[in-house]
Amino acid sequence: MLILGDNGSVHFWDWKSGYNFQRLQAQVQPGSIDSEAGIFALAFDRSGSRLVSCEADKSIKIFKEDESATEETHPLYWRPGLLKKSKY
């Protein structure tokens, strides 16, 4: 699950565990002000390997999956039970 912030942040969450395993911060184009850091929309392409963002500074950015990434080169610091589940 992806969550967008009006400050240009993108949070990647594991739906089942509720773990925030990655965070990106959008870089504002030179000449823009900080309030233009927001991201209006995100979408994956049909292959699911690219993420396209439409941002407040009128830019479109394309993020591509790193196919050479492995668990050793890009570790996720997560383990089952990391977050304690609360009873409601």
C-alpha positions as a Python dict, from the first residue, in 0.01 Angstrom:
ca = {
    (1, 'M'): (0, 0, 0),
    (2, 'L'): (128, 349, -84),
    (3, 'I'): (50, 659, 120),
    (4, 'L'): (121, 1008, -18),
    (5, 'G'): (197, 1314, 191),
    (6, 'D'): (140, 1675, 94),
    (7, 'N'): (506, 1735, 182),
    (8, 'G'): (623, 1513, -106),
    (9, 'S'): (671, 1194, 95),
    (10, 'V'): (570, 848, -22),
    (11, 'H'): (539, 566, 232),
    (12, 'F'): (535, 200, 128),
    (13, 'W'): (343, -18, 376),
    (14, 'D'): (299, -391, 407),
    (15, 'W'): (-78, -434, 416),
    (16, 'K'): (-86, -741, 641),
    (17, 'S'): (166, -643, 907),
    (18, 'G'): (127, -265, 901),
    (19, 'Y'): (504, -222, 861),
    (20, 'N'): (634, 91, 680),
    (21, 'F'): (923, -70, 493),
    (22, 'Q'): (1029, 219, 269),
    (23, 'R'): (995, 597, 248),
    (24, 'L'): (1076, 830, -41),
    (25, 'Q'): (1099, 1207, -37),
    (26, 'A'): (1025, 1388, -364),
    (27, 'Q'): (1290, 1633, -477),
    (28, 'V'): (1145, 1969, -581),
    (29, 'Q'): (1258, 2106, -918),
    (30, 'P'): (1509, 2394, -899),
    (31, 'G'): (1326, 2726, -877),
    (32, 'S'): (1025, 2575, -702),
    (33, 'I'): (924, 2649, -346),
    (34, 'D'): (885, 2387, -73),
    (35, 'S'): (505, 2404, -87),
    (36, 'E'): (529, 2258, -439),
    (37, 'A'): (675, 1933, -303),
    (38, 'G'): (336, 1757, -291),
    (39, 'I'): (253, 1452, -499),
    (40, 'F'): (-91, 1454, -658),
    (41, 'A'): (-102, 1101, -799),
    (42, 'L'): (91, 774, -822),
    (43, 'A'): (29, 483, -1056),
    (44, 'F'): (212, 165, -1150),
    (45, 'D'): (252, 82, -1517),
    (46, 'R'): (100, -239, -1655),
    (47, 'S'): (413, -443, -1586),
    (48, 'G'): (417, -328, -1222),
    (49, 'S'): (789, -249, -1242),
    (50, 'R'): (761, 129, -1284),
    (51, 'L'): (595, 386, -1060),
    (52, 'V'): (484, 715, -1220),
    (53, 'S'): (428, 1025, -1005),
    (54, 'C'): (252, 1353, -1091),
    (55, 'E'): (381, 1625, -864),
    (56, 'A'): (280, 1974, -753),
    (57, 'D'): (584, 2133, -919),
    (58, 'K'): (434, 2027, -1256),
    (59, 'S'): (680, 1741, -1304),
    (60, 'I'): (621, 1377, -1388),
    (61, 'K'): (873, 1130, -1252),
    (62, 'I'): (918, 765, -1338),
    (63, 'F'): (1076, 529, -1085),
    (64, 'K'): (1201, 195, -1216),
    (65, 'E'): (1246, -124, -1016),
    (66, 'D'): (1609, -215, -949),
    (67, 'E'): (1626, -564, -1099),
    (68, 'S'): (1969, -633, -950),
    (69, 'A'): (1849, -566, -594),
    (70, 'T'): (1869, -859, -355),
    (71, 'E'): (1794, -903, 12),
    (72, 'E'): (2167, -865, 80),
    (73, 'T'): (2210, -537, -112),
    (74, 'H'): (1877, -379, -10),
    (75, 'P'): (1778, -533, 326),
    (76, 'L'): (1438, -476, 479),
    (77, 'Y'): (1465, -451, 855),
    (78, 'W'): (1153, -645, 935),
    (79, 'R'): (1066, -959, 1124),
    (80, 'P'): (735, -1121, 1215),
    (81, 'G'): (605, -984, 1542),
    (82, 'L'): (796, -658, 1506),
    (83, 'L'): (476, -469, 1565),
    (84, 'K'): (265, -582, 1856),
    (85, 'K'): (-95, -626, 1761),
    (86, 'S'): (-342, -457, 1989),
    (87, 'K'): (-675, -609, 2079),
    (88, 'Y'): (-985, -407, 2007),
}
